[in-house]
Amino acid sequence: MFRSTYMSAVVLLSATVGTLSGCGQSKAPSKEAFATALEPVVRDVFCHPIDVMRYEVDGEPGGSGFPIVTSPKSRMAGPGSDGKAVAMLDGLAGVGLVTRTTFEKPARWSGSTNAFVRQPLTSYAPTEKAAPYLRTVERKATNAMVSVPSFCLAKGEVVDVVRWTEPTDVAGHRVSQVTYTYNGVDPIPVMPPAEQARIAEPKESTMPFELQSDGWRPVRR
């Protein structure tokens, strides 16, 4: 009886030690842990927000993604008022990556409380071929993450985790500075070969990481 109890205790103790060891290893700084946590951050590094004066159409669901609806007669100051983003969308429509549709309906500037006024509008929607390059990307706003329609030149990938600093305590947080290299793959088809080669070259960057309950995570800035 004693031997049976003793052996059960040994098995239980071994399992407990193994579990604790596994937890400790998951929270130890390592190239694999940092590389995995970096993947979703680096993926969107070549994406740029599409700043346009968005409009909402009366009776139709709005949103912050695609399609993008704007007015060619908008003269208000604000994001996209310089017309560069619209010119870019028109250019992508010209090469078949965006479907451009013009129509007239009651609409108002998105976010305003003005009355809906019938006016000319233009809608931009990515084609199936352009879906990897025209998509919503999570960006940090003042108090939360928001989805922003973006133009992505390529998909970012982690090449290597070069080094990291010894973890230190900063204001109650365990922090390490991680230096890594990344590059762009699967560039947008209309990109000139020289630009494709430039994006494919590894680039180096450094990002702070914080130890959280589920392991090391990048500190978004």
VOPAGU-2260 file (C-alpha; in pm, 1 decimal, decimal comma):
REM VOPAGU-2260
SITE   aa  ch    i         X         Y         Z
SITE  MET   A    0       0,0       0,0       0,0
SITE  PHE   A    1     276,7     239,6      96,5
SITE  ARG   A    2     472,7     155,3    -218,2
SITE  SER   A    3     165,3     213,4    -436,8
SITE  THR   A    4     101,6     552,3    -274,4
SITE  TYR   A    5     468,0     643,9    -305,2
SITE  MET   A    6     479,5     558,1    -676,1
SITE  SER   A    7     161,4     758,1    -742,8
SITE  ALA   A    8     315,0    1057,5    -568,8
SITE  VAL   A    9     633,0    1024,9    -776,9
SITE  VAL   A   10     432,0    1015,4   -1100,5
SITE  LEU   A   11     225,5    1318,6    -992,3
SITE  LEU   A   12     536,7    1512,5    -890,1
SITE  SER   A   13     710,5    1431,4   -1221,4
SITE  ALA   A   14     408,3    1550,1   -1419,0
SITE  THR   A   15     389,7    1870,5   -1216,2
SITE  VAL   A   16     758,6    1945,8   -1263,3
SITE  GLY   A   17     725,3    1879,7   -1636,1
SITE  THR   A   18     430,2    2118,6   -1661,5
SITE  LEU   A   19     609,3    2390,9   -1469,0
SITE  SER   A   20     918,9    2341,3   -1681,0
SITE  GLY   A   21     712,6    2374,0   -1997,8
SITE  CYS   A   22     553,8    2697,4   -1872,0
SITE  GLY   A   23     892,4    2839,8   -1782,7
SITE  GLN   A   24    1030,1    2757,1   -2124,5
SITE  SER   A   25     733,2    2922,1   -2300,8
SITE  LYS   A   26     810,1    3246,5   -2118,8
SITE  ALA   A   27    1183,9    3234,6   -2174,0
SITE  PRO   A   28    1308,5    3469,5   -2448,5
SITE  SER   A   29    1388,8    3273,2   -2764,0
SITE  LYS   A   30    1424,2    3324,9   -3137,8
SITE  GLU   A   31    1124,4    3100,9   -3206,9
SITE  ALA   A   32     896,4    3281,4   -2961,0
SITE  PHE   A   33     986,6    3626,3   -3093,5
SITE  ALA   A   34     958,9    3520,6   -3459,5
SITE  THR   A   35     611,0    3375,2   -3408,0
SITE  ALA   A   36     488,4    3688,4   -3227,9
SITE  LEU   A   37     636,6    3913,2   -3498,5
SITE  GLU   A   38     460,5    3744,3   -3790,6
SITE  PRO   A   39     123,8    3928,6   -3765,9
SITE  VAL   A   40     303,8    4261,9   -3713,7
SITE  VAL   A   41     546,9    4225,5   -4003,8
SITE  ARG   A   42     277,5    4092,6   -4238,9
SITE  ASP   A   43     127,0    4441,4   -4281,2
SITE  VAL   A   44     446,1    4649,7   -4275,7
SITE  PHE   A   45     415,0    4728,9   -4648,1
SITE  CYS   A   46      50,4    4840,5   -4613,8
SITE  HIS   A   47     -50,7    5207,8   -4624,4
SITE  PRO   A   48    -388,6    5352,3   -4519,3
SITE  ILE   A   49    -611,1    5476,7   -4801,4
SITE  ASP   A   50    -709,3    5825,6   -4686,7
SITE  VAL   A   51   -1025,3    5937,6   -4862,9
SITE  MET   A   52   -1328,8    6144,9   -4768,0
SITE  ARG   A   53   -1570,4    5853,4   -4724,2
SITE  TYR   A   54   -1944,3    5895,5   -4779,2
SITE  GLU   A   55   -2234,9    5692,2   -4647,8
SITE  VAL   A   56   -2535,6    5628,4   -4869,8
SITE  ASP   A   57   -2886,7    5670,5   -4731,8
SITE  GLY   A   58   -3042,5    5333,1   -4649,2
SITE  GLU   A   59   -2726,8    5133,1   -4711,9
SITE  PRO   A   60   -2499,5    4981,4   -4446,6
SITE  GLY   A   61   -2179,2    5176,0   -4396,2
SITE  GLY   A   62   -1843,8    5054,5   -4276,5
SITE  SER   A   63   -1473,9    5127,2   -4269,6
SITE  GLY   A   64   -1365,9    4864,6   -4521,1
SITE  PHE   A   65   -1436,8    4810,1   -4890,2
SITE  PRO   A   66   -1598,1    4922,3   -5108,5
SITE  ILE   A   67   -1492,8    5283,2   -5055,7
SITE  VAL   A   68   -1756,5    5539,9   -5151,9
SITE  THR   A   69   -1654,5    5901,6   -5202,3
SITE  SER   A   70   -1776,7    6212,2   -5380,2
SITE  PRO   A   71   -1585,1    6364,0   -5673,9
SITE  LYS   A   72   -1714,0    6706,4   -5567,4
SITE  SER   A   73   -1595,5    6692,5   -5205,3
SITE  ARG   A   74   -1412,5    7009,9   -5106,7
SITE  MET   A   75   -1389,4    6957,6   -4731,0
SITE  ALA   A   76   -1053,9    6960,8   -4555,7
SITE  GLY   A   77    -951,5    6635,2   -4394,3
SITE  PRO   A   78    -804,8    6291,1   -4469,9
SITE  GLY   A   79    -770,3    6240,6   -4842,7
SITE  SER   A   80    -872,4    6593,6   -4935,3
SITE  ASP   A   81    -555,0    6628,2   -5145,9
SITE  GLY   A   82    -694,3    6371,4   -5391,6
SITE  LYS   A   83    -383,9    6150,0   -5397,8
SITE  ALA   A   84    -561,2    5838,6   -5268,7
SITE  VAL   A   85    -842,9    5877,7   -5522,0
SITE  ALA   A   86    -586,7    5918,8   -5800,5
SITE  MET   A   87    -419,1    5598,1   -5683,6
SITE  LEU   A   88    -752,7    5411,6   -5684,3
SITE  ASP   A   89    -829,6    5543,5   -6032,0
SITE  GLY   A   90    -490,0    5416,5   -6148,2
SITE  LEU   A   91    -559,7    5070,0   -6005,0
SITE  ALA   A   92    -897,8    5072,8   -6178,2
SITE  GLY   A   93    -716,6    5141,8   -6503,1
SITE  VAL   A   94    -513,9    4818,8   -6471,3
SITE  GLY   A   95    -807,1    4602,5   -6364,0
SITE  LEU   A   96    -732,9    4575,2   -5992,0
SITE  VAL   A   97   -1025,3    4792,7   -5881,7
SITE  THR   A   98   -1384,7    4812,3   -6000,7
SITE  ARG   A   99   -1484,5    5179,9   -6027,9
SITE  THR   A  100   -1857,8    5259,4   -6032,1
SITE  THR   A  101   -2019,0    5604,7   -6059,8
SITE  PHE   A  102   -2378,8    5675,1   -5957,0
SITE  GLU   A  103   -2605,4    5930,0   -5787,0
SITE  LYS   A  104   -2780,2    5873,9   -5452,8
SITE  PRO   A  105   -2861,8    6064,6   -5132,5
SITE  ALA   A  106   -2544,4    6058,6   -4922,2
SITE  ARG   A  107   -2345,0    6248,8   -4664,2
SITE  TRP   A  108   -1991,2    6259,4   -4536,2
SITE  SER   A  109   -1932,8    5956,2   -4313,5
SITE  GLY   A  110   -1945,8    6055,0   -3949,0
SITE  SER   A  111   -2151,9    6369,5   -3998,2
SITE  THR   A  112   -2510,8    6429,7   -3882,4
SITE  ASN   A  113   -2606,3    6639,9   -4184,6
SITE  ALA   A  114   -2908,7    6557,7   -4396,1
SITE  PHE   A  115   -2860,6    6317,2   -4686,3
SITE  VAL   A  116   -2828,4    6506,1   -5014,7
SITE  ARG   A  117   -2853,2    6349,1   -5358,7
SITE  GLN   A  118   -2515,0    6386,2   -5528,2
SITE  PRO   A  119   -2269,2    6214,6   -5764,1
SITE  LEU   A  120   -2066,9    5938,9   -5597,6
SITE  THR   A  121   -1787,0    5700,2   -5689,4
SITE  SER   A  122   -1743,5    5351,6   -5544,3
SITE  TYR   A  123   -1412,3    5162,1   -5547,3
SITE  ALA   A  124   -1406,8    4785,2   -5484,4
SITE  PRO   A  125   -1104,5    4554,8   -5523,1
SITE  THR   A  126   -1128,8    4276,0   -5776,2
SITE  GLU   A  127   -1062,5    3917,0   -5669,5
SITE  LYS   A  128    -708,1    3946,5   -5805,2
SITE  ALA   A  129    -644,1    4255,8   -5591,0
SITE  ALA   A  130    -783,1    4115,5   -5264,0
SITE  PRO   A  131    -435,8    4050,6   -5109,8
SITE  TYR   A  132    -329,1    4408,6   -5184,7
SITE  LEU   A  133    -644,5    4606,8   -5105,8
SITE  ARG   A  134    -771,4    4495,9   -4765,9
SITE  THR   A  135    -842,2    4617,3   -4414,9
SITE  VAL   A  136    -550,2    4628,6   -4172,5
SITE  GLU   A  137    -559,9    4657,4   -3793,5
SITE  ARG   A  138    -406,8    4984,8   -3676,1
SITE  LYS   A  139    -367,7    5125,3   -3326,0
SITE  ALA   A  140    -594,6    5422,0   -3256,5
SITE  THR   A  141    -610,4    5629,4   -2937,7
SITE  ASN   A  142    -785,2    5369,7   -2721,5
SITE  ALA   A  143    -827,3    5062,4   -2939,6
SITE  MET   A  144    -732,4    4879,0   -3256,4
SITE  VAL   A  145    -933,0    4980,6   -3564,8
SITE  SER   A  146    -970,3    4829,8   -3913,2
SITE  VAL   A  147    -843,9    5063,7   -4186,0
SITE  PRO   A  148    -877,2    5011,8   -4563,3
SITE  SER   A  149    -521,0    4988,2   -4690,2
SITE  PHE   A  150    -308,6    4947,2   -5002,2
SITE  CYS   A  151     -48,3    4673,3   -4951,7
SITE  LEU   A  152     251,9    4667,5   -5184,8
SITE  ALA   A  153     356,2    4319,7   -5067,1
SITE  LYS   A  154     324,4    4073,2   -4782,2
SITE  GLY   A  155     584,9    4116,2   -4508,5
SITE  GLU   A  156     770,3    3812,3   -4373,5
SITE  VAL   A  157    1017,2    3769,5   -4087,9
SITE  VAL   A  158    1360,3    3672,8   -4221,2
SITE  ASP   A  159    1545,9    3631,9   -3891,4
SITE  VAL   A  160    1548,3    3735,7   -3526,0
SITE  VAL   A  161    1898,2    3880,7   -3498,5
SITE  ARG   A  162    1930,2    3951,9   -3124,1
SITE  TRP   A  163    1747,5    4069,3   -2813,7
SITE  THR   A  164    1842,4    4247,6   -2496,1
SITE  GLU   A  165    1844,5    4088,4   -2153,6
SITE  PRO   A  166    1487,9    4124,9   -2016,6
SITE  THR   A  167    1456,8    4404,3   -1760,6
SITE  ASP   A  168    1176,5    4538,1   -1541,0
SITE  VAL   A  169    1039,7    4874,9   -1654,8
SITE  ALA   A  170     749,7    5027,7   -1460,4
SITE  GLY   A  171     628,9    4686,3   -1353,3
SITE  HIS   A  172     665,9    4527,4   -1697,6
SITE  ARG   A  173     922,9    4271,3   -1814,6
SITE  VAL   A  174    1064,3    4416,4   -2137,3
SITE  SER   A  175    1319,8    4318,8   -2402,4
SITE  GLN   A  176    1430,0    4503,7   -2717,6
SITE  VAL   A  177    1417,9    4264,6   -3012,8
SITE  THR   A  178    1608,6    4328,9   -3336,8
SITE  TYR   A  179    1490,8    4139,9   -3644,7
SITE  THR   A  180    1506,8    4144,0   -4024,0
SITE  TYR   A  181    1212,2    4124,7   -4262,7
SITE  ASN   A  182    1136,3    4154,8   -4632,6
SITE  GLY   A  183     845,4    4170,9   -4876,2
SITE  VAL   A  184     714,9    3873,7   -5076,2
SITE  ASP   A  185     434,1    3834,9   -5331,5
SITE  PRO   A  186     448,3    4200,9   -5446,2
SITE  ILE   A  187     158,7    4359,4   -5632,0
SITE  PRO   A  188     183,8    4257,2   -6002,6
SITE  VAL   A  189     199,9    4613,0   -6137,3
SITE  MET   A  190     511,2    4696,6   -5934,4
SITE  PRO   A  191     822,4    4764,1   -6150,0
SITE  PRO   A  192    1093,7    4493,3   -6127,4
SITE  ALA   A  193    1343,8    4731,1   -5964,0
SITE  GLU   A  194    1094,6    4812,4   -5687,9
SITE  GLN   A  195    1015,2    4443,7   -5641,1
SITE  ALA   A  196    1386,4    4373,9   -5593,3
SITE  ARG   A  197    1414,7    4656,6   -5338,4
SITE  ILE   A  198    1122,1    4528,0   -5132,6
SITE  ALA   A  199    1264,3    4172,9   -5139,4
SITE  GLU   A  200    1588,4    4290,1   -4974,3
SITE  PRO   A  201    1602,7    4218,2   -4597,1
SITE  LYS   A  202    1558,9    4524,0   -4373,2
SITE  GLU   A  203    1643,7    4552,6   -4005,0
SITE  SER   A  204    1420,7    4691,6   -3732,8
SITE  THR   A  205    1396,8    4687,8   -3352,0
SITE  MET   A  206    1077,5    4655,0   -3147,5
SITE  PRO   A  207    1011,9    4638,5   -2772,5
SITE  PHE   A  208     855,7    4316,0   -2642,3
SITE  GLU   A  209     669,1    4268,2   -2316,2
SITE  LEU   A  210     629,8    3942,6   -2125,1
SITE  GLN   A  211     258,2    3874,0   -2081,7
SITE  SER   A  212      62,7    3582,8   -1935,9
SITE  ASP   A  213      70,2    3398,4   -2269,9
SITE  GLY   A  214     432,9    3474,3   -2355,6
SITE  TRP   A  215     631,7    3752,7   -2523,6
SITE  ARG   A  216     426,1    4002,5   -2723,7
SITE  PRO   A  217     526,7    4312,2   -2926,6
SITE  VAL   A  218     450,2    4651,3   -2773,4
SITE  ARG   A  219     249,7    4834,8   -3041,3
SITE  ARG   A  220     347,4    5197,9   -3083,6
